[in-house]
Amino acid sequence: MLGCIGWLVACGGGTDQIEPFAPRQIILLGDETTVLTADGKRYGINALDPNGVINCSSAPTWAQYLIANFGMTLDRCNANNVVAQGITRGTPGAKAADIGAQIDAQFAASAPSSKDLFVVMVGLNDIIDQFENFSGAKDCDTNPDRDHATPLEAELRTRGEQVAAQVNRLAAADTRIIVITVHDVGLTPYARTRDASALLTCLTSAFNSGLRVNILQDGRFIGLVLADDLTQAMTRAQNVYSLANVTDAACAVAPPDCTTTTLVSGATDANFLWADDRHFGPAFHARLAPFAIARARNNPF
């Protein structure tokens, strides 16, 4: 099962690197599943230092793991005030339509290069927004045939296609990109409390399908990681991942203000899959990170 989680997008040109890829900077695009807030908080469980102050470098996000693996520092977690090569362009609450402006901001600040590694994870807020606010019927056809798509499903697929177009724009600028699919929203506490697990899993699939099918199929530019598959694997085999709970939220205080001291009884920053009703916690970040790192290290960038 795990072999399908990190999927190499490759066609043409072979699959071996001539020399190891060494990015000059890593740029984070997307929403709060990717980025920290401006004051270094995460939409998950924040760790504390011995003085009870949030320690942004402890219990890192998947993107922080990736940045650190290349020996870089993230701009929003930079206690030593060094030159940060991990650049935040994403914003909490971002949706598919916001990715273009995030890229614009980066291109305005620095001309794109083949040594720029962009990482993209977005779509959670699109799925929840459309689930809550779509004016038509709230249904989704699991048949992958586009002709059978419901209007809601088609809207989410279109939003995935919008992200794919921006990823392809990055590839056309000769940059390198890691794309992370949206985790399975149907498995979140949010879905269960609304009795909408099957619908939200279907809508997640629609968004991710629009993204996956339409990105450039060339591993020299793009590596893809399937966070939805990882969500499903960790839910089905929670004991394998040393998880005590894969159904409930760990945080008693809403992120980004949730810390290790504001958790429900029995929860830690390591034993619950979910931080709140929709965002994953440190255990998922730690499992997702190696797949992102493997794509960055092993794709023929």
N, C-alpha and C positions, 0 to 999 in steps of 0.2 A: 504493500500500500504506500509506504513512505517514498518509494522510488518515483512516484508520479507527482510528488509535491513540488520538487524543484524541476521545472521543465525547461529544457534548452530550446530556445527559439533559434533555429539555424537552417539555412538552406544556402547552398553555394559557398564556395570559398573554404571548405574544410572546417575543422573544429579544434585545431591545436593552435595555441598562442606561439608566435615566434619568440616573443620575450614577455615576461610577466607584465601585466597591466599595472601601471602606477599613475593613478589620477592626480592631477594638480589640485583639484578641489572636488568636493561632493556636495551637490545642491539638492536640498530636500523640497519636493513639491507635494502638494496634497492637503490633507486635513489633519485633525488631531491624532489620528492613528500613526502619523509620521513625525509630527513636529512637537516641540515643547512650546509653552507660552512664552511671551517676551520676558517674564521673570523666572523662567527655568522650571516651571511646573509641568507635569505631564497629566494627560487625561487617563489616569490609571491610579496606581498606588504609589505615592511619593515616599521615598525613604527619608529618614531623619538622621542628622549627625548627633553626637553625644550631647549637644546643647539643645536638642529639640528643634533645630533649624532644618528645613528641607535641603537634602543633599542631592543635587541633580545628577551627580555622577554615579550614585549607587542605584542598584536595580534599574539598569539602563533600558531604554527602548531599543527595538530592533535596529533603528537607524543609528542610534548611538553606538551599538555594537559594531555596526558596519564601519562607521567613521573611525572608531578606535582601532579596528583591525588594520587600517591603513596608516596608523600612527598620527591621526589628525585630531583636532579639537573642534567641538561644535560651538558655534558662535553664542548659543544661548545656554551653554554650560561651560564657562571659561573662567574659572576662579583665578587662574594665573595670568589672565589678560595677555595671552600670547596671540600671535596671528592665527586666526581661526580659518581653517580650510574646509570646515563643515558649515555650509551656508544655508540658512533657513529662508525659503521663499513661500512655503506653505503657511496656511493659517488655520487655526481651529474653526470649525464650522464650514470649511470650504466645500464646494460641490464641483461637479465636472466642469461647469461653465467658467469656473474661476482659474483653471489651470493655464489658459492662454495668457492671462494677465500676470500670473506668477512667472511664466517664462519670459514675458516681455520685460519684467523688472530685472531678471537676471541678465538678459541680453543687453539691456541698457547699461548695466553696471560693468559687464565684462564680455568681450567678444567671445562667442562660443569656440570651443576647441575639442579636438579628438581626445584630449586628456581631461575633459570635464565629464564627471559621472553624475547624471541626474537619477534620483530615485523618486518614484511616483507611487503613491497609494491614496486613492480617493474613491468615493462612491457611497460610503456609509450614509452620509447625510442626504444624498439623493434618494436612496432607497427608503429611508424613514420619512423624508418629506413627501414623497409620492404616495407612500402607504397611508399617511395621515391626511393628505390634502387633495389627492387626485379626485376630480369631480365626477368621473364615470364609475363604472362597476369596478369593485375591488376584487379582481380575480386574475388568474394567471394560468396559462396552459403549459404543462410540462413537456408537451410535444415540441421537439427542437425545430420543427418545420416553421419557418418564418410566416408562412401563409396562415398558420393557426394561432399566431400571437394575438393575445387580447390587447386592447388599447393601452392598458397600464403596463403590461409586459413590453409592448413596443416602445413606450416612452423610456423605460429603463434601459432597453437595448440601445436606443438612440443616444442616451447619455453615455453609455459605455463607448459607443462609436466616437463621440465627441472627444473623449479622453484619448482614444486611439489616434485620432487625427493630430492631436498635440504631441503625442509620443513620436509619431512619424515626422512631425515638424522638427523635433529634436534630432532625429536620425538624419534628416536632410541637411541639418546644420553640422553634421559630422561629429556629434557628441555621442556619448555612450549612455545607455539607460537601463536601469533595473525597474521593472514594473511588478507591483504586488497587487494581486487581485483582492477584492473585498472579501473579508472573512464572512462566513455563512451567518447572515443576520437572523435566519430562521432558528438558529441554535442559541440565541441570546436570551437572557431573562426578559428583555423587552418583548420578544416574540411570544414567549410562553404566557406572560401576564395578559396578553391580548388575544390569546388562543389563535395565533396567526403563524405558527411555525412553518407549516407547509407553504403558505402563501409567500412568506418572506424568504424562505429558501429558494422558491421559484423566481422571485424578483431579483435576488442576489445572482442567481444563475443567468438571468436575462442581461443584467448589467455586465457581468463578467464575460458573457459570450460576445456581446457587442464589442468589448475591449479586445478580447483574445483573437477573434476572427479577423479584425481589421488592422491590427498592428503589423508593421513590416516583419515578414518572416525571415529574418536574417540575424543570426547570432553574433555577427561582427559588430552589431549596434545595440541589440536589445536582448536582455535576459529576463525571463518571466518566472515568477514564483507564485504558486497557487496557495494563497492563504485560506481559501475556502476549503480545500482538501485538508489542510492542516487542522482547521477547526473541527472537521468531521472526524479525523483520526483521533484527536485528543479527547473528543466527546465519547467516542465508541470505546476507547481503550484507556480510560482515565488512570487505571492502576499502573499501566506501563509508563505513564508520564508523572507518576507520583502525585496525582491530584486527588484531593479529598472531596471536591465539589465542582461539578461542571454545569450546574443548573442555576445557581443563585449568585447574586452580586456580593462581593466582599465588602464594598464600601458602605459605611453608614452615613458618610458625608459625601456629597456630590463632588466628583472631579471638576476642576483640577485641585481642589482643596483637600481631597482624600489623602491621608497618610497612614503609615503603619499603626498609628495610635487611634485611628477613627474607623476601625473595621468591626464588622459584626462578630458575635461570639463564634469562636472556632476558626475564624479566618486568619490567614497570614498572607504575606506578599508572595508566597510560593505555592500554596496549596489550593487556591481557587482559580479556576480558568478565567472568570469574569471579574473585572474591577467594579463596574457599575452595570446598568441594565443593557449596555450596548458596546462598551469598550473592554477590550481584553486586558488582562493584568500581566505582571512580570513573567509569569511562567510561560505564557504564550510568546511574549517578546523574545525570551531566551531561546525558544524553539524555532521561531521564525528567522531569527538572525542568521544562523548558519547557512540557511538556504540562500539568503540574499548575498552573504559573503561568498558562497560557492559560485554563484552566478558571476559576481564581479571578478573573482579570481580565475575562474576556469573558462568563461566564455572567451572566444577568440577576439577580444577587443583590441 
